[in-house]
């Protein structure tokens, strides 16, 4: 584990909030360029390389498969060597990858650069590092802290996606890709210095609490705030809750990821221009920022699992709205409702921390990726293939609605796992069921 002998800064602000701010910078820049940026680059790269929608989607899907395979290894490395070190290496490689991407001229060269350089570094360092460090710094206020950090993904999309679109429109996608790589390095490397692995490394405690008050406060926490014990990897894998989380997360991320990848093409299918579609993507991302933070704050007070179930049901409703939309105002209505669904991710990952603790969070999240990544592996290609065959996203939307129904059921039924009985652990009665 990465250690740090630095003394905490003087002042009244708990240093964990500086960690959250640094993680937010990382997520905004990385998520804006890599996650939301793929949809902006989708049609220009497709046209430049003369490839189909299915082929373009395949690259994104393979990057998710790559993330699934490397997830457990990346999680172990983050837990072992610390998020700051792993992230710094990943940032440099991703930046180089985008510069290389600006030079691709064939589909195979595109695949090699995107999969062999950009996605392997991004998947192995960015989100895993930021979520792990925030999970380690907070227990009682985990939902709010993680929501602020993850909301930065959307804020980055809201700001960076339209900028990328303007860059492509005025300078072309190749110079824009190279500039994006340089931006990632310049913006993220300074922020990564603040990602101290845990409060104990700086002589502090989670949430900024006094050490002697932690036991008393545990009895006053609401169900979603209790972190009674750190599960080992083996203990977590033996629980039903872990695998239900994996399935629910697969449905949620698979549908969300596919819609974001295909967002611009889907809006073009509905009659919107590429530039306006990119602006709408940015607007949806911007709207999801207060949604993420608000839902994270509520998740510290209400049941995160039931809030996730309600959010998945709302996702199905929003897609019904999109399916029947035949005017601009209806598309904006869909966008506003779907922004709530996009804000669910903080609840999802805070739930992992609630159920299984802090010690092996990155490793357990990495193993989860072996299951949940399949949604983002298969569904974008299915969507692209169906569109190539029918020139319509109608069948795709019906599939997504069915997936949201499944997710609603899973998150409704999931329960807090039993705390393993081990010497020195908190008594089973301390684990309040959600």
Secondary structure, DSSP 4 states (H G I P E B T S, - for coil): -----PPPPSSSS-HHHHHHHHHHHHHHHHIIIIIHHHHHHHHHHHHHHT--HHHHHHHHHHHHHHHHHHHHHHHHHHHHH-HHHHHHHHHHHHHHHHHHHTT--SHHHHHHHIIIIIIHHHHHHHHHHHHHHHHHH-STTHHHHHHHHHHHHHHHHHHHHHHHHHHHHHH-HHHHHHHHHHHHHHHHHHHHTT--S-GGGGT--GGG--GGGHHHHHTT--GGG-------HHHHHT-HHHHHHHHHHHHHHHHHHHHHHTHHHHHHHTT--HHHHHHHHHHHHHHHHHHHHHHHHHHTTS-HHHHHHHHHHHHHHHHHHHHH--SHHHHHHHHHHHHHHHTTHHHHHHHHHHHH-STTHHHHHHHHHHHHHHHHHHHHHHHHHHHHHHS-SHHHHHHHHHHHHHHHHHHHH--PPPPP--TTSPPGGGS---
